[in-house]
Amino acid sequence: MQQQRAGAQVLDVNVGLPGIDETQVMVKIIKMLQEVIDLPLQIDSSSFEVIEKACRYYNGKPLINSVNAKDEVMEAIFPIVEKYGGVVIGLTLEDGIPLYASERFGLAKKIIEKAKTYHIDKKDIIIDCLTLTASAQQKEVQETLKALSMVKNQLSVYTTLGVSNVSFGLPNRPLLNRTFLALALHAGLDLPIINPLDQQLMDTIDAYRVLSYQDQDAIQYIEKQSNQIMQPVKPTTSFTLQEMIIHGLKDEVKQKTKDMLQSQPALEIINQIIIPALNQVGSDYEKNRIFLPQLIQSAETTKLAFEVIKTTFTQQSATKATVLMCTVEGDVHDIGKNIVKVILESYGYQVIDLGKDVKVERVVEAYQQYHPQAIGLSALMTTTVVNMQKTIQALKEVHCDCPIWVGGAVLTEEIAKDIGADYYCQDAMASVTLLQNIL
């Protein structure tokens, strides 16, 4: 994640993989980053101990992400902020995100008042009023902007928002993102969380600074924009299938997939186009080139393409082994798992699909109920690999004697080994080959 304010950027540092000492890795990364870049670093971890150790080794004023309005969280984070003279992001949530601006304002006020008891000044607090998606909670977009304005005008603190969350699930996301950014800047947004490589968003900030009289005489705007060459916009209908997946073009992907099936076999499209596209999306996400909403959008686009493709498969009656599959707890992305499932079924395997976000206990129950010959676990996000490891450990504790294979955009052969999996498969066909060899 990167935050942007008046041309300045902040780099978010967050580590969290199973089988590693997170504290040791965090300290090492901070030391390395400070040797090669001069961007301020934002310390981000679910572990209070890791945050404290990171602040100890950070050269400068640390920005800590984050605290919410729960007393136990504030009582754990605020002493660290006070001790190291840091800045902290306050999320306006307690038990879920409130729908109304007045509620979020109340939580912001609670955070600020609690911070005072730890001698933390308002200038060291950044309030996030939390962006909700217009596709599912359209009315609440205005509540976010109202809360932002109330916090800025009545509490006089710095503010931040994740801009691109607003457009998830809708076409032409860049248009919504830059329009929402302009509205949020007008409402009092100081630190938009955006992709600084998105030139349109950066241009919106430049334009706003002129119109709000921050860039006096438009000096910086003229310097940046006078040499801009407008590139013709490529029609989305001329995008390749791979480009449609990468950019999350849900409206066009079904027809494109149907057209391609006229000249290419389904498995060839999966192996040579869809899987490489997903791999690129996963890589871009891990490198912070794209963010969670974009990753989800690509996954949803892929799901639509695969709905078209799977109609071409003739499912054989199950003549081979029974396998159990799921996406692990905390991970709501199942496109990769669904692809593997359909391919395995087309090869005659009986697949028991537990779905997505499956709790550890449910996987153990299913193993004891169905007695499968193999178990496949999927995870798309780095943060849920920990739950994959917990699932494997729980299965071994009940003496699971069948092979466990894992896959997903964030997995590698090395990580699979570290978390105790028996095998790693990069894609659907690798899963078929593996099962053919071991069962």
C-alpha positions as CSV (number, residue, x, y, z in Angstrom):
1,M,0.0,0.0,0.0
2,Q,1.1,3.5,-0.7
3,Q,-0.3,6.7,0.6
4,Q,0.0,10.0,-1.2
5,R,-0.1,13.6,0.0
6,A,1.0,16.6,-2.0
7,G,3.5,14.5,-4.0
8,A,4.9,12.7,-1.0
9,Q,4.6,8.9,-0.7
10,V,4.7,6.5,2.2
11,L,5.6,2.8,1.8
12,D,3.7,0.2,3.8
13,V,5.9,-2.5,5.4
14,N,4.0,-5.7,6.3
15,V,5.2,-9.3,6.6
16,G,3.3,-12.3,7.6
17,L,4.1,-15.7,6.3
18,P,3.9,-19.0,8.2
19,G,7.1,-20.8,9.2
20,I,9.1,-17.6,9.7
21,D,10.0,-15.3,12.6
22,E,8.0,-12.3,11.7
23,T,9.8,-10.0,14.1
24,Q,13.2,-11.0,12.7
25,V,12.1,-10.5,9.1
26,M,10.4,-7.2,9.9
27,V,13.5,-5.7,11.5
28,K,15.7,-7.0,8.6
29,I,13.4,-5.5,5.9
30,I,13.2,-2.2,7.7
31,K,17.0,-2.0,7.9
32,M,17.4,-3.0,4.2
33,L,14.8,-0.5,3.0
34,Q,16.3,2.4,4.9
35,E,19.6,1.7,3.2
36,V,18.2,2.1,-0.3
37,I,15.2,4.4,-0.2
38,D,14.3,7.6,1.7
39,L,10.5,7.1,1.7
40,P,8.9,7.2,5.1
41,L,7.8,3.7,6.2
42,Q,4.5,2.6,7.6
43,I,4.7,-0.2,10.1
44,D,1.9,-2.8,9.5
45,S,1.4,-6.0,11.4
46,S,-1.3,-7.9,13.3
47,S,1.2,-8.6,16.1
48,F,1.7,-5.8,18.7
49,E,5.1,-7.2,19.5
50,V,6.3,-7.0,15.9
51,I,5.1,-3.4,15.7
52,E,7.0,-2.5,18.9
53,K,10.2,-4.1,17.7
54,A,9.9,-2.5,14.2
55,C,9.5,1.0,15.8
56,R,12.6,0.4,17.9
57,Y,14.8,-0.1,14.8
58,Y,13.1,2.5,12.6
59,N,15.2,5.6,12.0
60,G,12.6,8.4,12.3
61,K,9.0,8.9,13.3
62,P,7.2,5.7,12.6
63,L,3.7,5.6,11.1
64,I,1.8,2.7,12.7
65,N,-1.1,1.0,10.9
66,S,-3.4,0.8,12.7
67,V,-5.7,1.1,15.7
68,N,-9.5,0.8,15.9
69,A,-12.0,1.9,18.6
70,K,-11.7,-1.3,20.6
71,D,-10.3,-0.5,24.1
72,E,-8.0,-3.6,24.1
73,V,-6.5,-2.6,20.7
74,M,-5.9,1.0,21.7
75,E,-4.4,0.0,25.1
76,A,-1.9,-2.2,23.2
77,I,-1.0,0.2,20.4
78,F,-1.0,3.6,22.1
79,P,1.8,2.9,24.5
80,I,4.0,2.0,21.5
81,V,3.0,5.2,19.7
82,E,3.8,7.2,22.9
83,K,7.1,5.5,23.5
84,Y,8.5,6.0,20.1
85,G,6.8,9.3,19.3
86,G,5.0,7.8,16.3
87,V,2.0,8.6,14.2
88,V,-1.0,6.2,14.2
89,I,-3.8,5.5,11.8
90,G,-7.2,5.2,13.5
91,L,-9.9,3.1,11.9
92,T,-13.5,4.2,12.6
93,L,-14.8,0.7,13.4
94,E,-15.3,-1.3,16.5
95,D,-17.5,-4.3,15.8
96,G,-17.8,-3.8,12.0
97,I,-18.0,-0.6,10.0
98,P,-20.8,1.7,11.0
99,L,-23.2,2.7,8.3
100,Y,-23.8,6.3,9.3
101,A,-21.4,9.2,9.4
102,S,-22.4,10.2,12.9
103,E,-21.3,6.8,14.2
104,R,-18.0,6.9,12.5
105,F,-17.4,10.4,13.8
106,G,-18.2,9.2,17.3
107,L,-15.6,6.4,17.0
108,A,-13.0,8.9,15.6
109,K,-13.7,11.1,18.6
110,K,-13.3,8.1,21.0
111,I,-9.9,7.2,19.4
112,I,-8.6,10.8,19.7
113,E,-9.8,11.2,23.3
114,K,-8.2,7.9,24.3
115,A,-5.0,8.9,22.6
116,K,-4.9,12.0,24.8
117,T,-4.5,9.8,27.9
118,Y,-1.3,8.5,26.4
119,H,-0.1,12.1,25.6
120,I,-0.5,11.6,21.9
121,D,-1.3,14.8,20.1
122,K,-4.0,15.2,17.4
123,K,-1.3,16.0,14.9
124,D,0.0,12.5,15.3
125,I,-3.4,10.8,14.5
126,I,-4.7,10.0,11.0
127,I,-8.3,9.0,10.9
128,D,-9.6,6.6,8.2
129,C,-13.4,6.9,7.8
130,L,-13.3,3.7,5.6
131,T,-14.4,3.5,2.0
132,L,-17.3,1.2,1.1
133,T,-18.1,0.0,-2.3
134,A,-20.7,1.8,-4.4
135,S,-21.7,-1.5,-6.0
136,A,-23.1,-3.0,-2.7
137,Q,-23.5,0.0,-0.4
138,Q,-24.1,3.0,-2.7
139,K,-25.8,5.2,0.0
140,E,-22.9,4.6,2.4
141,V,-20.5,6.2,-0.1
142,Q,-22.0,9.6,0.9
143,E,-21.8,8.6,4.5
144,T,-18.1,8.1,4.1
145,L,-17.7,11.6,2.6
146,K,-19.9,13.1,5.3
147,A,-17.9,11.4,8.1
148,L,-14.7,12.6,6.4
149,S,-15.9,16.2,6.4
150,M,-17.1,16.0,10.0
151,V,-13.8,14.6,11.2
152,K,-11.7,17.1,9.3
153,N,-13.8,20.2,10.3
154,Q,-14.7,19.3,13.8
155,L,-11.8,17.3,15.1
156,S,-9.0,18.9,13.0
157,V,-6.9,15.8,12.4
158,Y,-5.3,14.3,9.3
159,T,-7.4,11.9,7.2
160,T,-6.9,8.9,5.0
161,L,-9.0,6.7,2.7
162,G,-8.5,3.7,0.5
163,V,-9.8,5.2,-2.8
164,S,-10.2,2.3,-5.1
165,N,-12.4,0.3,-2.7
166,V,-15.3,2.5,-3.9
167,S,-15.4,1.0,-7.4
168,F,-15.1,-2.7,-6.7
169,G,-17.6,-4.7,-8.7
170,L,-18.4,-2.0,-11.3
171,P,-17.2,-1.4,-14.8
172,N,-14.7,1.4,-15.8
173,R,-13.3,1.5,-12.3
174,P,-10.7,4.2,-13.0
175,L,-13.5,6.7,-13.8
176,L,-15.2,6.0,-10.4
177,N,-11.9,6.1,-8.6
178,R,-10.8,9.5,-9.8
179,T,-14.2,11.0,-9.4
180,F,-14.4,9.7,-5.8
181,L,-10.9,11.0,-5.2
182,A,-11.9,14.5,-6.2
183,L,-15.0,14.4,-3.9
184,A,-13.0,13.1,-1.0
185,L,-10.2,15.7,-1.5
186,H,-12.9,18.4,-1.4
187,A,-14.4,16.8,1.8
188,G,-11.0,17.0,3.6
189,L,-9.0,14.0,2.5
190,D,-5.3,14.5,3.2
191,L,-3.7,11.1,2.5
192,P,-5.4,9.1,-0.2
193,I,-4.3,5.5,-0.4
194,I,-3.7,5.0,-4.1
195,N,-1.4,3.4,-6.7
196,P,1.1,6.2,-7.4
197,L,1.7,4.6,-10.9
198,D,-1.9,5.4,-11.8
199,Q,-1.3,8.6,-13.8
200,Q,-5.0,9.6,-13.9
201,L,-5.3,9.6,-10.1
202,M,-2.1,11.6,-9.8
203,D,-3.4,14.1,-12.4
204,T,-6.6,14.5,-10.3
205,I,-4.5,15.4,-7.3
206,D,-2.6,17.9,-9.4
207,A,-5.8,19.4,-10.7
208,Y,-7.4,19.6,-7.3
209,R,-4.4,21.4,-5.8
210,V,-4.9,24.1,-8.4
211,L,-8.6,24.5,-7.9
212,S,-8.3,24.5,-4.1
213,Y,-5.6,27.2,-4.3
214,Q,-2.9,25.0,-2.8
215,D,-0.7,25.1,-5.9
216,Q,-0.6,28.9,-6.2
217,D,-0.3,30.2,-9.8
218,A,-0.6,26.5,-10.9
219,I,3.2,26.4,-10.9
220,Q,3.5,22.6,-10.2
221,Y,0.5,21.8,-12.4
222,I,2.0,23.6,-15.4
223,E,5.4,22.0,-14.8
224,K,3.9,18.5,-14.7
225,Q,1.1,18.8,-17.3
226,S,2.5,21.0,-20.0
227,N,4.5,18.2,-21.5
228,Q,1.8,15.5,-21.2
229,I,1.0,13.7,-24.4
230,M,-2.5,12.3,-24.5
231,Q,-2.5,8.7,-25.6
232,P,-5.5,7.4,-27.5
233,V,-7.6,5.1,-25.3
234,K,-7.7,1.5,-26.5
235,P,-11.3,0.2,-26.8
236,T,-12.0,-2.5,-24.3
237,T,-13.5,-4.7,-26.9
238,S,-10.0,-4.9,-28.6
239,F,-8.3,-6.2,-25.4
240,T,-7.1,-9.8,-25.4
241,L,-8.6,-12.2,-23.0
242,Q,-5.5,-12.0,-20.9
243,E,-5.7,-8.2,-20.7
244,M,-9.4,-8.4,-19.8
245,I,-8.6,-10.7,-16.8
246,I,-5.7,-8.5,-15.7
247,H,-7.8,-5.3,-15.9
248,G,-11.0,-7.0,-14.5
249,L,-13.2,-6.2,-17.5
250,K,-16.3,-8.3,-16.5
251,D,-18.7,-6.9,-19.1
252,E,-16.7,-8.0,-22.1
253,V,-15.0,-11.2,-21.0
254,K,-17.8,-13.7,-21.7
255,Q,-18.1,-12.8,-25.3
256,K,-14.4,-12.8,-25.7
257,T,-14.1,-16.3,-24.2
258,K,-16.9,-17.6,-26.5
259,D,-15.1,-16.1,-29.6
260,M,-11.8,-17.7,-28.5
261,L,-13.4,-21.2,-28.1
262,Q,-14.2,-21.1,-31.8
263,S,-10.5,-21.5,-32.6
264,Q,-8.7,-22.8,-29.5
265,P,-9.3,-25.8,-27.2
266,A,-10.6,-25.0,-23.7
267,L,-7.5,-26.5,-21.9
268,E,-5.2,-24.5,-24.1
269,I,-7.1,-21.3,-23.2
270,I,-6.8,-22.2,-19.5
271,N,-3.1,-23.1,-19.5
272,Q,-1.8,-20.5,-21.9
273,I,-4.0,-17.5,-21.2
274,I,-6.1,-17.7,-18.0
275,I,-3.5,-19.2,-15.6
276,P,-0.6,-16.9,-16.8
277,A,-3.0,-13.9,-16.4
278,L,-3.8,-15.0,-12.8
279,N,-0.2,-15.5,-12.1
280,Q,0.6,-11.9,-13.3
281,V,-2.2,-10.5,-11.2
282,G,-1.0,-12.4,-8.1
283,S,2.6,-11.2,-8.7
284,D,1.4,-7.6,-9.1
285,Y,-0.6,-7.8,-5.9
286,E,2.4,-9.2,-4.0
287,K,4.6,-6.3,-5.3
288,N,2.0,-3.7,-4.4
289,R,1.4,-2.8,-8.0
290,I,-2.3,-3.5,-7.6
291,F,-4.4,-3.8,-4.4
292,L,-7.0,-6.1,-3.0
293,P,-10.0,-4.6,-4.9
294,Q,-8.2,-5.0,-8.2
295,L,-7.2,-8.6,-7.4
296,I,-10.8,-9.5,-6.5
297,Q,-12.0,-7.9,-9.7
298,S,-9.6,-10.0,-11.8
299,A,-10.7,-13.1,-9.9
300,E,-14.4,-12.3,-10.6
301,T,-13.6,-11.7,-14.3
302,T,-11.8,-15.0,-14.5
303,K,-14.8,-16.7,-12.9
304,L,-17.1,-15.4,-15.7
305,A,-14.7,-16.6,-18.4
306,F,-14.5,-20.0,-16.8
307,E,-18.3,-20.3,-16.6
308,V,-18.2,-20.2,-20.4
309,I,-15.3,-22.6,-20.7
310,K,-16.7,-25.3,-18.4
311,T,-19.8,-25.7,-20.5
312,T,-17.5,-27.3,-23.1
313,F,-16.3,-30.0,-20.7
314,T,-18.0,-33.4,-20.7
315,Q,-17.9,-34.5,-17.1
316,Q,-17.1,-38.2,-16.8
317,S,-18.7,-40.4,-14.3
318,A,-16.3,-40.7,-11.3
319,T,-14.1,-43.6,-12.0
320,K,-11.0,-42.5,-10.1
321,A,-10.2,-41.4,-6.5
322,T,-12.2,-39.2,-4.3
323,V,-10.5,-35.9,-3.4
324,L,-11.5,-33.2,-0.9
325,M,-11.0,-29.6,-1.8
326,C,-11.5,-26.1,-0.3
327,T,-10.3,-22.6,0.0
328,V,-9.0,-22.1,3.6
329,E,-10.5,-20.0,6.4
330,G,-10.3,-16.3,5.9
331,D,-9.9,-16.5,2.1
332,V,-13.0,-15.7,0.0
333,H,-11.4,-16.3,-3.4
334,D,-12.2,-19.6,-5.0
335,I,-11.6,-19.1,-8.8
336,G,-8.4,-21.1,-8.7
337,K,-9.9,-23.9,-6.7
338,N,-12.9,-24.0,-9.0
339,I,-10.7,-24.4,-12.1
340,V,-8.9,-27.3,-10.5
341,K,-12.2,-28.9,-9.5
342,V,-13.7,-28.8,-13.0
343,I,-10.5,-30.1,-14.6
344,L,-10.2,-33.0,-12.1
345,E,-13.9,-33.9,-12.6
346,S,-13.3,-33.9,-16.4
347,Y,-10.6,-36.5,-15.7
348,G,-12.9,-38.7,-13.8
349,Y,-12.1,-37.8,-10.2
350,Q,-14.8,-37.4,-7.6
351,V,-14.4,-33.9,-6.0
352,I,-15.9,-33.0,-2.7
353,D,-15.9,-29.2,-2.7
354,L,-16.3,-27.6,0.7
355,G,-16.3,-24.1,-0.9
356,K,-14.4,-21.0,0.3
357,D,-13.5,-19.5,3.7
358,V,-13.7,-23.0,5.3
359,K,-12.9,-23.3,8.9
360,V,-10.2,-25.7,10.1
361,E,-12.7,-27.8,12.1
362,R,-14.9,-28.3,9.0
363,V,-12.0,-29.6,6.9
364,V,-11.2,-32.1,9.7
365,E,-14.8,-33.2,9.9
366,A,-15.1,-33.6,6.2
367,Y,-11.9,-35.8,6.1
368,Q,-13.3,-38.0,8.8
369,Q,-16.7,-38.2,7.0
370,Y,-15.6,-38.8,3.4
371,H,-12.2,-40.5,3.8
372,P,-10.8,-39.0,0.6
373,Q,-7.7,-40.3,-1.1
374,A,-6.2,-36.7,-1.3
375,I,-6.9,-33.2,0.0
376,G,-6.3,-30.0,-1.9
377,L,-6.1,-26.6,-0.1
378,S,-6.2,-23.2,-1.9
379,A,-5.2,-19.7,-0.7
380,L,-5.0,-16.6,-2.8
381,M,-3.8,-14.1,-0.1
382,T,-0.6,-14.2,1.9
383,T,-2.4,-13.5,5.2
384,T,-4.4,-16.7,4.8
385,V,-1.5,-19.0,4.3
386,V,-1.3,-19.1,8.1
387,N,-4.7,-20.7,8.1
388,M,-3.6,-23.2,5.5
389,Q,-0.8,-24.2,7.8
390,K,-3.2,-24.6,10.7
391,T,-5.5,-26.8,8.6
392,I,-2.6,-29.1,7.7
393,Q,-1.5,-29.3,11.3
394,A,-5.1,-30.1,12.4
395,L,-5.4,-32.9,9.8
396,K,-2.1,-34.4,10.9
397,E,-3.2,-34.3,14.5
398,V,-6.1,-36.7,13.6
399,H,-3.6,-38.9,11.8
400,C,-4.6,-38.0,8.3
401,D,-2.9,-40.5,6.1
402,C,-3.8,-39.1,2.7
403,P,-1.5,-36.7,0.7
404,I,-2.2,-33.0,1.0
405,W,-1.5,-30.7,-1.9
406,V,-1.7,-26.9,-1.9
407,G,-1.9,-24.2,-4.5
408,G,-2.6,-20.5,-5.0
409,A,-1.1,-17.3,-6.3
410,V,1.0,-16.7,-3.2
411,L,2.2,-20.2,-2.8
412,T,5.6,-21.6,-3.8
413,E,7.3,-24.9,-3.5
414,E,9.3,-23.6,-0.5
415,I,6.3,-22.2,1.3
416,A,4.4,-25.4,0.8
417,K,7.2,-27.3,2.4
418,D,7.4,-24.8,5.3
419,I,3.7,-25.2,6.2
420,G,3.8,-29.0,6.1
421,A,2.1,-29.7,2.8
422,D,3.1,-32.9,1.0
423,Y,2.9,-31.4,-2.5
424,Y,2.6,-28.0,-4.3
425,C,0.9,-27.6,-7.7
426,Q,1.2,-24.4,-9.7
427,D,-2.0,-24.9,-11.8
428,A,-4.9,-27.2,-12.6
429,M,-3.0,-29.5,-15.0
430,A,-0.2,-29.9,-12.5
431,S,-2.8,-31.1,-10.0
432,V,-4.1,-33.7,-12.5
433,T,-0.5,-34.9,-13.2
434,L,0.2,-35.1,-9.5
435,L,-2.9,-37.2,-8.7
436,Q,-2.2,-39.5,-11.6
437,N,1.3,-40.2,-10.3
438,I,0.5,-40.6,-6.6
439,L,-2.9,-42.3,-6.5
